[in-house]
């Protein structure tokens, strides 16, 4: 099979020929029809991720057709169109992942290939209303958004929600999920065009965080503050989210793209009864709930930026430049 290989830190992606994977007991081999990128893949290439192993086939998200199964797996899976749950070995506790938790694409070879091997328990029927590219965009980002928004922040219909950095995959899913759940959603971005497109997806309003007084602009839009804030950037602006939160507000975060924040005023947090909630990926039950919700509401992931698998390095460069709106997808 053809596959993309990361051969070392800061090395360009290699488009190589590799042996076809073979399904062992409890496993399935999926012929990949579409594979979506995540920033995790880029950070692995840059050597900025824990547990690095080279060479590795990256990629956590995929949609395809089951080609073969190993011992103990129902033969009825063969020929079915599926998506993959990339969160492996979550464990028995819904509160947090187990010590054995890992994500497809490191240390195990991932989806940026013509075929991928995975435990059959991580197969799920692909939503019928989605194309291969749209379905491939769903798993990792959709699961991350679902847990942060519903399981951790406990979103309720009618609440005011702030999603920072709209344009990335998780932020867009958070926007779409919250709108479908009956929330009033506001967004931030450094691009007026991304704010415009977020409005088309249901955002009530938004501000450009490059404006000097963007915090004041948000306060003017929602004077009472936001019940739920979902963030992935961290960094210097993170403490300002405390000022934007409503009394009893919940701030859920799943990343630190801009690094650790400076000092947070704890007095503001306890006086306003604010909850600060870390979140990572999600459990199998959350994955099932997320995919069911997508089907019930007919939600369509934004997956308009498409590259042939052979042009994987160009796709990685596009992600690094943060020019895209939504998910970047490679087609084998």
N, C-alpha and C positions, 0 to 999 in steps of 0.2 A: 504494500500500500504506500501511497504518498502521504507525507506528514510534514508538519513544521517542527523543527528541532531548535531548542535553545541550547547552545553548546557551551556557554560560559558567560560569566558576568560581562554585561555590556557588549556581547557579541551579537552581530546581526542574525536574524532568524535564517536557518538553513532549510531549504525545501528538499527533502531527502526521500529515498526509498527505504522502507523499514519492513521487517517481517509482519505478516498479518497476525493480529492477536488471536489466541485460541481460548475459547471459553472453558474454564475449569468448573468443578462442582459449585453449584449455586450462582454461576455467572452467565452473562449473555454478551454476545458481540453485536454491536449496532453499526450498521453502515450509515455513516453520518451524511445527512443531506444539507445541513447548515450548522455552523458553530459560531457563537457570539463571543466577543471579547469582553473582558473585564479588566479594570485597572490592576487587579491582582497579577494578571499575565505580564503586564508591563513592568510591574515592580519586581517580579521574578527575573525578568531579563536584565533589569538594572542592578540586581543583587541586593535589593532592599526588602527582601521578604525572609521570614524565618524558615529554617529547615531546607535551605537550598540544596538541590541535587542536579547535577548536570552530567550528561545531556538529559533533557526532559521534553516530552511533547506537552506543550501547555494547553490550556483550554478547559473550562469548567462547564460550559453550557453547550448543549447540543440537541438537535432534533434529527431523527432518522428512522430507519426501519430495522427491526431485529432480524439479524441474519442467521444466528445460530445460538443455541443454549447448551449449557453443560448439564451434568448429572444433577438430578433433583429439581430441575426447573421445568415448569409446564411447557410442553411443546407448542401450546396455543399462542405463546408470545411470538413465535417465529412469523415474520411477515407483517407484524403490527407496527404502526407508526407511533413513535414514542418520543417523549422528552426524558431527560435524566435529572434526577435529584442529585446535585453535586456534593451535598453535605453528607459525608460518610461516617458511620459509627457515632451518631449523635448520643446514643445511650438511652437510659430509662427515665432520666429526670427532665421534665419539661422546663425546669428553671434554668438549666445551663447544659452545655455540651459536656461529654465525657472526656477523660484524658486521652482516649483513643481517637477522638474526632479528627477528621482530616477532610480536605476539599479536593475533589477531582482536579487533576492537572498539576499536582505536586503533593506528595511524592510519587503518585501513580500517574502514568501517561494519560493525557487528557483528550479533548475532543477536536483539536485542530489537526485532524487527520481524516483519511477516508474511512477509517474504522476505529472504534474504541471498545475496550472491554470494561465491564462494570458488573457489580453484583446485581442480580435480577431484582432484588428488593428495592432497588433505586430506579426501576423503570416505572413510567407512568404514561397512560395514553395521552397523546398530544391533543390539545384542544382542537376540535374539528373546525372551528371558524377561523383558525389562524393558518397562515402560510408557514412553510418550513422556516423561513428566516424570522418571522414573528414569533413562532413557537420557541425557536432556539434562544431568542432574546429573553425569555421569561424566567428560567429557573433561579439562578443565583441572585440576580437583582430583585426579582419579584419576591423571593423568599425573604431576603434581607429587609425589604420595605415592609412586608407583611408583619414580620415579628416586631420590628421597631414601632410601627404605627398602632397595631392592634394588641399584640400580646404584651408589649412593654408599656407603651404610652396609654393603652386602653381607650382609644378614640371612641367618642360617642357622636351620634348624629346631631348636627346643629352646632358643633363646636367650631371655633376658629383655629385654623392650623397654619403654621408657617413652615415652608419647606425651603431650605437654603440651597443655593447652587443648582437651581433647576437647569436641566439640559443633560445631565448624566443619567444613566440608566435607573439607578435606585431612586433618585429624586423624582424622576418622571413617573415611576410606578407608584411612589408615595402620593404624588399629586392625583393620579388616576384612581387609586384605591380610595383616597379620602373623599374625593368628589362623589364617587359611586356610593360611598357610605353615608352621604348626606351632610358632609362637613363643608364649611366655607373656607376655601384654601387660598393662601397668599404665598408668593414665592419671591426669591431674590436671585439675581444673576448679574454677571458683569457685562451682559450683552442685551441690548434692547430688543434685538431680533428674537432671542430666546425667550424673553418676557412675552413678546407678542405671540409666539407659538404656544407658550404655556397657557395663555389666555384662551386660545382655541381648544385646548384640552380641558378647559373648565376652571382655570384659576380665576378667582374674583378680582385679584389685583396683584401688583408686584412692584418692586423697586430695584434699581440698579445699585449694587453695593459699591460701585466706584464713585457714586455721588458722595460728597463730603458729609451730607446730613441724611444718609440713608436710614439711620435709626429713627430720626425725627419723622421722616416720611412714613415709616411703618407705624409709628405710634399714632400718627394722624389718621392712617387708614383704619386702625383698630385701637381706639383709645383705651379700651378695657384690657388690652393685652391678649396674648394667644394662649389658648388652653393647651395646645400641643405644639411643640417645635421639634422638627426632625432635622438633624445636622450631620454632616460627614466630614466637615473641614477642620473643626477645632481651631487652633491658632489664636491670633491676637483678638479676633472679633468674638470669640466664644463667650467671654464674660458679658458681652452686651446682650446676649440672648436672655440672661437673667433679667435684665431691665425690660425686655420685650414680653416676658412671660406674664400671664395673668396670675392672680392669686390662686394658689392651688394648681398651677400649671405643671406640665410634665415636659421635660427636655430629654429626648432620646437621641443617642448618637451611636454611629457604627463605624466611624473612621476618624482619622486625624491627618488628612491630606496636608494641612498647613502647620502640622506639628502640635505640640502641647500648648495649651493656653497659658497666659500669665495668671497671676493671682485672681481668684474669684472671691467676691465679697460674700462670705458665708452668712453675714448678718442679713443681707437682702434675701438670701435663699431661705433661711429658717423663718423669717418674719412673713414672707410671702407663701410659705408652705410649699415650696417648689421641690419637685422630685427630679433628680438627675439619674438617667437610666442608660447604662451601657447595653449594647445589643450586638449579637453576632449571628449571622445566618439564621437558622431555624430548625425545628424538629421535623421528623416525617409527618406528624399530624398537622403541623403548620403548613407544610408543603402541600398536603392534600387539601386543606382548607383554602389555601391561596389559589390553587388551580381550579377548584370548584367555583370560587368567587369570580374568577376571570371568565369562566364559561357562563355563569348565571347572568353576568352583567354585559357580556359580549365585549369585554375590554380588549383592545388591540395594542400591543407593544409598539413603540416607535422604533422601527428597525429599517431605516431607509438607506443607510450607508453600507454598500455591499462591495466586497472584494473577492476575486477568485483566491482560493487557498494559496496558489502559487505566488500571489502578491501579498503574502502575510506581513512582510516587513513594512510595506507601505501602509497596511492597516494599523500596525502598531504605531507608526509615526503619526498617523492621523489622530489616534487616541492621545498620544503624547502632546499633540498641539491643541487638544481640547476644542477643536473646531466643530465637532459633530453635535447634533441634537438627537439624543436617543442612543441606541445601541449600534455598534459596528459589527457586521456579520461577514464571515468568510464562507464561501461555498466551495466544497471540494470538487 
